[in-house]
Amino acid sequence: MFQLMNVIVNSSVAAGKILKNGNLARRTVMLPLDKISGYTISDSVFRSAQKLVGSDNVFRALDLISFDRSLSSAMEHIFGGSLVVRNLDQANTLAYHREVSKVCVTLEGDVVKPSGDLSGGAASKGGSTLIQIQSLKKTLADCNAKKKQLDSLFAEKNAIKDVHHRYKSLKSVYDQKESELRMIQARLEQTKHHQLGQEVSELTSQCTELEQKISEAKKMEKDSSSKVKYIEYKIKNAKSIKEKELKEAEKEVKQCKKAEAEAKAKWSEKEAEDASLKLEISELKKSILSAEEQLKATEEAISEFEKEYAESSKSVEEMKSDVNNAKKAVKEQKDILNANYKEMNSEKAREENIKKENMERELEIQQLKHKISKATDEAKEAEKTVKLMVEQYEWINDDRQFFGKPNTAYDFSTTDPKEAGRKINKLEETKDKLSKTVNMRAMKMLGKAEEQFNDLMRKKTTVETDKAKICKVIEELDIKKKEELRKAWSIVDESFGKIFSSLLPGAKAKLQPPDGQDVLDGLEVRIGFGEVWKESLSELSGGQRSLVALSLILSLLKFNPAPLYILDEVDAALDLSHTQNIGNMLKKYFKDSQVI
């Protein structure tokens, strides 16, 4: 700021001694703390300043610095009556406004006083101190926020430890209950009810297998009879079926040939459009090459400016080193916080895994309980049925010792072989009868007809795929054409507006589609003076119309430039000022072309 070279002393006596015996090399201002009085900007004035330029653009100078409270009177004297703003325009509005009327300092060091004095304008030799102070304040605030987050993370970690201890105790209880459950299951397997239940389940499984075999045999009999009927129908009507299929195949071949001819005609048209588009693309590539050459020239100029900037930025590097040191310190704090975050995330992941395992264990326990209850109910029911059967049938007690033993009448593991042999003989007889009645040549003829049909279908699919590819290429070409037209419109519209405004200062021109239509439907010329746009070109004078036509032609030529232009009496109906504007415009926009 403007008073940073002041010296603060405790008393006026000390100030006098320093001035008298200090042998100072230059004029120095002494600020004794016992004599000096401070001044601060009131809240009402500060609020009115915030309303004028925004709360994020104006600050009290005292709020941006930190100091010892014993020096408050000196700091209020130096900084109390000053406001800090971002740019010079904001400083001028606040300094000369009757509600504020305070000294304003920009971030670049320019000072504006209400009396009319203004100082500044020199190139800064180093980075702005206020900006650096503001950035350091932000880093300190970030560090404090990170510390608060770290404390909260430690508290969460302590809470998770309690949950972990709880999980260990619950797991020990769970293991104990699981061992008890295994013991109960082992006891149940040794009981008679369990053995009876196993025998009953084996008998039911054998019954279901026999029923499945019977149903499969019935299905095979039905399928064979339906196939015989279908083959007999085909043998009787083989000729008529073949003639119908041949006629349908011929019709499809004719349709495919027609579609192929139409596709070829469309393809020739699209080839012509493709050739025209290729010519347009080659011309666009030429214009791109010329633009790249101009870019190279600008890049060379930019490199020269960068060299100058590098030479002037040596003094800034010293201040950057201080900032880098502060950044390193902040980075170290961030690394510590990231390590803590990783530990917390790992603990959270472990906690989630433990919760999932607990849920799975609980589900398994419920399933086992359900199975145990179901087994006990089934054992009770089996016991009741066995008692009833023993009471009803006396022979069960007599023959019970032979149940399930091989080579006895009660051997349930094997089935009756005689019944199986009878079923096999019946199926073989039906097979022999069918082989005598079926004509094998008809099946061969049917196979050939199916091969021809499949061949025609393959040809049809190839034609359809070729057609789809051609349609896709046509759509892609249409999309590319529309994109190139839109790019050309944007470039011509921009150059048309610039050329017309340079020929007729204060006027504007543009190419835009009519209301409710697209660029591809058509364009119309719109001319505006100031903020008023003309409804039609008939409202313009003859000279203005000629300037519009010249601007439109030159904007089209600028899109596809030529090395030489010959202009014949383009300024015949224009004033001398417009003629000069035409010359300046040609120098500005047609530097790489020769104009005669």
C-alpha positions in Angstrom: 0.0 0.0 0.0 1.0 3.7 0.2 2.1 3.8 3.9 4.1 0.6 4.3 7.4 2.4 5.1 6.3 3.7 8.6 8.1 2.9 11.8 6.0 2.1 15.0 7.5 3.1 18.4 6.2 2.9 21.9 6.3 6.6 22.8 7.0 10.0 21.3 10.2 10.2 23.4 11.6 7.2 21.7 10.6 8.6 18.3 12.4 11.9 19.0 15.6 10.0 20.1 15.6 7.9 16.9 15.1 11.0 14.7 17.8 12.9 16.5 20.5 10.2 17.0 19.5 7.5 14.6 21.4 8.9 11.6 18.6 7.9 9.2 19.5 7.8 5.5 16.1 9.0 4.3 12.9 10.7 5.5 11.0 8.3 7.9 7.6 8.6 9.4 7.4 7.7 13.2 4.1 6.5 14.7 4.2 6.7 18.5 1.6 4.4 20.2 0.9 6.8 23.1 0.1 9.8 20.8 -1.5 8.3 17.6 -5.2 7.7 17.3 -6.8 5.2 14.9 -9.9 5.3 12.7 -12.0 2.5 11.2 -14.6 2.4 8.5 -18.1 2.0 9.9 -20.4 -1.0 9.1 -23.0 1.2 7.3 -20.3 2.6 4.9 -18.9 -0.9 4.3 -22.4 -2.3 3.5 -23.1 0.5 1.0 -19.7 -0.2 -0.6 -20.7 -3.9 -0.9 -24.0 -3.0 -2.5 -22.2 -0.9 -5.1 -19.5 -3.4 -6.3 -20.5 -6.7 -4.7 -19.6 -8.4 -1.4 -16.9 -10.5 -3.1 -15.1 -7.4 -4.7 -14.5 -5.1 -1.7 -12.8 -5.7 1.7 -11.6 -3.7 4.7 -7.8 -3.4 4.7 -7.8 -4.3 8.4 -9.7 -7.6 7.8 -7.0 -8.8 5.4 -4.0 -8.5 7.8 -3.1 -10.1 11.2 -1.3 -8.1 13.9 -0.8 -7.9 17.6 -3.6 -6.1 19.5 -1.1 -3.8 21.2 -0.4 -2.3 17.8 -4.1 -1.8 17.0 -4.0 2.1 17.2 -1.1 2.2 14.7 -2.7 -0.3 12.3 -6.1 1.5 12.4 -4.2 4.8 11.6 -2.5 3.2 8.6 -5.1 0.8 7.3 -8.4 1.8 9.0 -9.7 4.3 6.5 -8.8 2.2 3.4 -10.8 -0.3 1.3 -9.3 -3.0 -1.0 -11.0 -3.7 -4.3 -10.1 -5.9 -7.3 -9.7 -3.4 -10.1 -9.4 0.3 -10.9 -13.0 0.8 -12.1 -14.4 -0.4 -8.7 -11.9 1.9 -6.9 -13.1 4.9 -8.9 -16.8 4.1 -8.2 -16.3 3.8 -4.4 -13.8 6.7 -3.9 -16.0 9.2 -5.7 -19.4 8.0 -4.4 -20.9 10.3 -1.8 -22.1 7.4 0.5 -18.6 5.8 0.7 -15.9 8.4 -0.2 -12.9 6.4 1.1 -9.4 5.7 0.0 -9.5 2.6 -2.3 -6.5 0.4 -3.2 -6.6 -2.2 -6.0 -4.9 -5.6 -5.9 -2.3 -4.3 -8.4 -1.3 -1.4 -6.0 -3.2 1.5 -7.6 -4.5 4.1 -5.1 -7.6 6.3 -5.6 -8.4 9.0 -3.1 -11.7 11.0 -2.7 -9.8 14.2 -3.2 -9.0 13.2 -6.8 -5.4 12.0 -6.3 -4.6 8.7 -8.2 -1.3 6.9 -8.0 -0.1 3.7 -9.6 0.4 2.5 -13.1 4.0 1.1 -12.7 4.7 -2.5 -13.6 4.8 -4.7 -10.5 8.2 -6.0 -9.7 6.9 -9.0 -7.8 3.6 -10.7 -7.0 0.8 -8.9 -5.2 1.4 -9.1 -1.4 -2.4 -8.9 -0.7 -3.1 -11.8 -3.0 -0.5 -13.8 -1.3 -1.9 -13.0 2.1 -5.4 -13.9 0.9 -4.1 -17.3 -0.5 -2.3 -18.0 2.8 -5.5 -17.3 4.8 -7.3 -19.8 2.6 -4.7 -22.4 3.1 -4.9 -21.9 6.9 -8.7 -22.2 6.8 -8.3 -25.4 4.8 -5.8 -26.8 7.3 -8.2 -26.1 10.2 -11.1 -27.8 8.4 -8.9 -30.8 7.7 -7.9 -30.9 11.4 -11.6 -31.0 12.4 -12.2 -33.8 9.9 -9.3 -35.7 11.4 -10.7 -35.4 14.9 -14.1 -36.6 13.7 -12.4 -39.6 12.1 -10.6 -40.5 15.3 -13.9 -40.4 17.2 -15.5 -42.7 14.6 -12.5 -45.0 14.9 -13.0 -45.3 18.7 -16.7 -46.0 18.1 -15.8 -48.8 15.7 -13.5 -50.4 18.3 -16.5 -50.9 20.6 -18.4 -52.5 17.8 -15.5 -54.8 17.1 -15.4 -56.0 20.7 -19.1 -56.6 20.5 -18.7 -58.6 17.3 -16.1 -60.9 19.0 -18.4 -61.7 21.9 -21.3 -62.4 19.6 -19.1 -64.6 17.4 -18.0 -66.7 20.4 -21.7 -67.2 21.3 -22.5 -68.1 17.7 -19.7 -70.8 17.6 -21.0 -72.3 20.8 -24.6 -72.5 19.5 -23.3 -74.0 16.2 -21.5 -76.8 18.0 -24.7 -77.5 20.0 -26.7 -77.7 16.8 -24.2 -80.3 15.3 -24.6 -82.4 18.4 -28.4 -82.3 18.1 -28.2 -83.3 14.4 -25.9 -86.3 15.2 -28.4 -87.5 17.9 -31.3 -87.2 15.5 -29.5 -89.3 12.8 -29.1 -92.2 15.3 -32.8 -92.5 16.1 -35.3 -95.0 14.6 -37.5 -92.3 13.2 -34.7 -91.0 11.0 -34.0 -94.5 9.6 -37.7 -95.0 8.8 -37.8 -91.6 7.1 -34.8 -92.5 4.9 -36.6 -95.8 3.9 -39.8 -93.9 3.0 -37.9 -91.4 0.9 -36.2 -94.2 -1.0 -39.5 -95.8 -1.8 -41.1 -92.6 -3.0 -38.1 -91.9 -5.3 -38.4 -95.3 -6.9 -42.1 -94.8 -7.5 -41.5 -91.4 -9.2 -38.8 -92.9 -11.5 -41.2 -95.6 -12.6 -44.0 -93.1 -13.3 -41.6 -90.9 -15.4 -40.6 -93.9 -17.5 -44.2 -94.7 -18.2 -45.0 -91.1 -19.2 -42.0 -91.0 -21.5 -43.1 -94.2 -23.3 -46.6 -92.7 -23.9 -45.1 -89.5 -25.3 -42.9 -91.5 -27.7 -45.9 -93.4 -28.9 -47.9 -90.1 -29.6 -44.9 -88.4 -31.4 -44.4 -91.4 -33.7 -48.1 -91.5 -34.7 -48.1 -87.8 -35.5 -44.9 -88.0 -37.5 -46.4 -90.9 -39.6 -49.5 -88.9 -40.4 -47.4 -85.9 -41.5 -45.2 -88.0 -43.7 -48.2 -89.7 -45.4 -49.7 -86.2 -46.1 -46.4 -85.1 -47.7 -46.2 -88.3 -49.9 -49.7 -87.8 -51.2 -49.3 -84.1 -52.0 -45.6 -84.0 -52.9 -46.1 -82.5 -56.4 -48.4 -79.7 -55.4 -46.2 -78.7 -52.4 -43.1 -78.6 -54.7 -44.9 -76.5 -57.4 -46.1 -74.0 -54.7 -42.6 -73.7 -53.2 -41.0 -73.2 -56.7 -43.6 -70.5 -57.6 -42.9 -68.6 -54.4 -39.2 -68.9 -54.9 -39.5 -67.4 -58.5 -41.6 -64.5 -57.2 -39.0 -63.7 -54.5 -36.1 -63.9 -57.1 -38.0 -61.4 -59.4 -38.5 -59.0 -56.4 -34.9 -59.3 -55.5 -33.8 -58.4 -59.0 -36.0 -55.4 -59.1 -34.6 -54.2 -55.8 -31.1 -54.8 -57.0 -31.7 -52.6 -60.1 -33.2 -49.8 -58.0 -30.3 -50.0 -55.6 -27.8 -49.8 -58.5 -29.5 -46.7 -59.9 -29.5 -45.0 -56.5 -25.8 -46.0 -56.0 -24.8 -44.2 -59.3 -26.6 -41.1 -58.1 -24.8 -41.2 -54.8 -21.5 -41.8 -56.5 -22.0 -38.5 -58.3 -22.9 -36.7 -55.1 -19.8 -38.3 -53.5 -17.6 -36.9 -56.2 -19.0 -33.4 -55.7 -18.5 -33.7 -52.0 -14.9 -34.8 -52.5 -14.2 -31.7 -54.6 -15.7 -29.5 -51.8 -13.6 -31.4 -49.2 -10.4 -30.8 -51.2 -11.2 -27.1 -51.5 -11.8 -27.0 -47.7 -8.5 -28.7 -47.1 -6.7 -26.0 -49.1 -8.4 -23.3 -47.0 -7.4 -25.2 -43.9 -3.7 -25.3 -45.1 -3.7 -21.6 -45.6 -5.2 -21.1 -42.1 -2.5 -23.4 -40.7 0.2 -21.2 -42.3 -1.3 -18.2 -40.6 -1.4 -20.1 -37.3 2.3 -20.9 -37.7 3.1 -17.2 -38.1 1.0 -16.4 -35.0 2.7 -19.2 -33.1 6.1 -17.7 -33.9 5.0 -14.3 -32.7 3.7 -16.0 -29.5 7.0 -17.7 -29.0 8.8 -14.4 -29.1 6.3 -12.9 -26.6 6.9 -16.0 -24.4 10.6 -15.4 -24.5 10.1 -11.8 -23.3 7.7 -13.1 -20.6 10.3 -15.6 -19.4 12.9 -12.9 -19.1 10.5 -10.7 -17.1 9.3 -13.6 -14.9 12.7 -14.2 -13.2 11.8 -11.8 -10.4 8.5 -13.6 -9.8 10.2 -16.9 -9.2 11.5 -15.8 -5.8 8.0 -15.2 -4.6 6.8 -18.5 -6.1 9.4 -20.4 -4.1 7.9 -19.1 -0.9 4.4 -20.1 -2.1 5.8 -23.5 -3.1 7.1 -24.0 0.5 3.7 -23.2 1.9 2.1 -25.6 -0.6 4.6 -28.4 0.4 3.5 -27.9 4.0 -0.1 -28.1 3.0 0.6 -31.2 0.9 2.3 -32.9 3.8 -0.9 -32.3 5.9 -3.0 -33.6 3.0 -0.8 -36.8 2.8 -1.3 -37.4 6.5 -5.1 -36.9 6.1 -5.2 -39.3 3.1 -3.4 -42.0 5.1 -5.9 -41.6 7.8 -8.7 -41.8 5.2 -7.3 -45.0 3.9 -7.1 -46.6 7.3 -10.7 -45.5 8.0 -11.9 -46.9 4.7 -10.2 -50.3 5.4 -11.8 -50.4 8.8 -15.2 -49.6 7.3 -14.7 -52.3 4.7 -13.9 -54.8 7.4 -16.9 -53.7 9.4 -19.2 -54.2 6.3 -17.7 -57.7 5.7 -18.3 -58.7 9.3 -21.9 -57.5 9.1 -22.5 -59.5 5.9 -21.0 -62.6 7.5 -23.2 -62.1 10.6 -26.3 -61.9 8.3 -25.3 -65.0 6.4 -24.8 -66.9 9.6 -28.1 -65.8 10.9 -29.8 -67.0 7.7 -28.1 -70.4 7.9 -29.2 -70.8 11.5 -32.8 -70.0 10.5 -32.6 -72.5 7.7 -31.2 -75.2 9.9 -33.9 -74.6 12.5 -36.5 -74.9 9.8 -35.0 -78.2 8.5 -34.9 -79.6 12.1 -38.6 -78.7 12.7 -39.6 -80.1 9.3 -37.6 -83.4 10.0 -39.2 -83.8 13.4 -42.7 -83.3 11.9 -42.0 -85.8 9.1 -40.7 -88.3 11.6 -43.8 -88.0 13.7 -46.1 -88.4 10.7 -44.1 -91.5 9.5 -44.4 -93.0 12.9 -48.2 -92.5 12.9 -48.6 -94.1 9.4 -46.4 -97.0 10.3 -48.5 -97.7 13.5 -51.7 -97.5 11.5 -50.4 -99.9 8.8 -49.2 -102.4 11.4 -52.6 -102.3 13.1 -54.5 -102.8 9.8 -52.3 -105.5 8.2 -51.1 -108.3 10.3 -48.7 -109.8 7.6 -46.4 -106.7 8.0 -45.2 -108.0 11.4 -44.7 -111.4 9.9 -42.8 -110.4 6.8 -41.1 -107.3 8.2 -37.7 -109.1 8.5 -37.6 -109.6 4.7 -38.2 -105.9 3.7 -35.4 -104.5 1.4 -33.4 -107.8 1.3 -32.2 -109.1 -2.1 -33.6 -112.2 -3.7 -36.9 -111.8 -1.9 -40.4 -110.7 -2.9 -39.7 -107.4 -1.1 -36.6 -106.5 -3.1 -37.5 -102.9 -4.0 -34.2 -102.0 -5.7 -35.0 -103.9 -8.9 -38.0 -103.7 -11.3 -39.9 -106.4 -13.1 -37.8 -107.4 -16.3 -40.7 -109.2 -18.0 -42.8 -106.0 -18.3 -39.8 -104.1 -19.7 -39.2 -106.8 -22.3 -42.8 -106.7 -23.5 -42.6 -102.9 -23.9 -39.5 -103.2 -26.0 -41.0 -105.9 -28.3 -44.1 -103.7 -28.9 -41.9 -100.7 -29.9 -39.8 -102.7 -32.3 -42.9 -104.0 -34.0 -44.3 -100.5 -34.5 -40.9 -99.4 -35.9 -40.9 -102.3 -38.5 -44.4 -101.4 -39.7 -43.5 -97.7 -40.2 -40.4 -98.6 -42.2 -42.5 -100.6 -44.7 -45.0 -97.8 -45.3 -42.7 -94.8 -45.6 -41.2 -93.8 -49.0 -37.5 -92.9 -48.6 -37.2 -91.2 -52.1 -39.8 -88.6 -51.1 -37.6 -87.6 -48.2 -34.6 -87.2 -50.6 -36.7 -85.0 -52.9 -37.9 -82.9 -50.0 -34.2 -82.5 -48.9 -33.2 -81.2 -52.3 -36.1 -78.7 -52.3 -35.1 -77.5 -48.9 -31.5 -77.0 -50.1 -32.7 -74.9 -53.0 -34.9 -72.9 -50.7 -32.1 -72.2 -48.3 -29.8 -71.2 -51.2 -32.4 -68.6 -52.3 -32.9 -67.3 -48.8 -29.1 -66.9 -48.4 -29.0 -64.8 -51.7 -31.9 -62.8 -50.4 -30.1 -62.0 -47.1 -26.9 -60.9 -49.0 -29.0 -58.5 -51.2 -30.7 -57.1 -48.1 -27.4 -56.6 -46.3 -26.0 -54.8 -49.4 -29.0 -52.6 -49.5 -28.7 -51.8 -45.8 -25.0 -50.9 -46.3 -25.8 -48.6 -49.3 -28.5 -46.8 -47.2 -26.1 -46.4 -44.4 -23.5 -44.8 -46.7 -26.1 -42.5 -48.1 -27.1 -41.4 -44.6 -23.5 -40.8 -43.6 -22.9 -38.7 -46.8 -26.0 -36.6 -46.1 -24.8 -36.0 -42.5 -21.4 -34.9 -43.7 -22.9 -32.6 -46.4 -25.1 -31.0 -43.7 -22.2 -30.5 -41.3 -20.0 -28.9 -44.0 -22.9 -26.6 -45.0 -23.4 -25.5 -41.4 -19.6 -24.9 -41.0 -19.5 -22.8 -44.2 -22.6 -20.8 -43.0 -21.0 -20.0 -39.7 -17.7 -18.8 -41.3 -19.4 -16.8 -44.0 -21.9 -15.2 -41.5 -19.0 -14.2 -39.2 -16.9 -12.7 -42.1 -20.0 -11.0 -43.6 -20.8 -9.2 -40.3 -17.2 -8.1 -39.8 -16.7 -6.8 -43.4 -20.0 -4.9 -43.4 -19.4 -3.3 -40.0 -15.9 -2.2 -41.3 -17.4 -0.7 -44.5 -20.3 1.0 -42.6 -19.3 1.7 -39.0 -22.1 1.4 -36.5 -24.1 -1.1 -38.6 -24.4 -4.8 -38.3 -25.2 -7.6 -40.7 -25.9 -11.3 -40.5 -27.2 -14.3 -42.5 -29.9 -16.2 -40.7 -32.7 -18.7 -41.7 -36.3 -17.4 -41.8 -38.5 -17.9 -38.8 -39.4 -21.5 -38.1 -36.9 -22.8 -40.7 -33.4 -24.3 -40.7 -30.2 -23.2 -42.3 -30.5 -25.9 -44.9 -34.0 -24.6 -45.9 -32.5 -21.2 -46.9 -30.9 -17.9 -45.6 -31.9 -14.3 -45.6 -29.8 -11.1 -45.1 -30.6 -9.0 -42.0 -29.2 -5.5 -41.6 -29.2 -3.6 -38.3 -28.3 0.0 -37.2 -27.5 0.1 -33.5 -30.1 -2.1 -31.8 -32.8 -1.8 -34.6 -32.9 -4.5 -37.3 -34.5 -3.6 -40.7 -37.4 -5.7 -41.9 -36.3 -5.8 -45.5 -33.5 -4.5 -47.8 -36.0 -2.1 -49.5 -35.6 0.2 -46.5 -31.9 0.8 -47.3 -30.5 3.4 -49.7 -28.8 2.5 -52.9 -25.3 2.9 -51.5 -26.1 0.8 -48.5 -27.4 -1.9 -50.8 -24.3 -1.9 -52.8 -22.2 -2.2 -49.6 -24.4 -5.2 -48.5 -23.8 -6.9 -51.9 -20.1 -6.2 -51.8 -19.8 -7.5 -48.2 -21.7 -10.7 -49.1 -19.5 -11.4 -52.2 -16.3 -10.7 -50.3 -17.3 -12.9 -47.4 -18.0 -15.8 -49.9 -14.6 -15.2 -51.5 -12.9 -15.1 -48.1 -14.3 -18.6 -47.3 -12.7 -19.9 -50.5 -9.9 -17.3 -51.2 -8.1 -16.7 -54.5 -4.7 -15.2 -55.1 -6.0 -12.3 -57.3 -9.2 -10.2 -57.3 -10.2 -7.7 -60.0 -12.8 -5.1 -58.7 -14.6 -3.0 -61.4 -16.1 0.3 -60.1 -17.3 -1.0 -56.8 -17.2 2.5 -55.3 -19.0 4.3 -58.2 -22.1 5.2 -56.2 -20.3 5.7 -52.9 -18.8 8.7 -51.0 -15.1 9.2 -50.5 -15.3 8.0 -46.8 -16.8 4.7 -47.9 -14.1 4.3 -50.6 -11.5 4.7 -47.9 -13.4 2.1 -45.7 -13.2 -0.3 -48.6 -9.5 0.1 -48.9 -8.9 -0.4 -45.2 -11.1 -3.4 -45.2 -9.2 -5.0 -48.1 -5.9 -4.4 -46.3 -7.3 -5.9 -43.1 -9.1 -9.0 -44.4 -7.3 -9.8 -47.7 -3.7 -9.6 -46.7 -2.7 -12.8 -48.6 -4.4 -11.8 -51.9 -3.7 -9.2 -54.6 -6.5 -6.7 -55.5 -6.7 -4.7 -58.7 
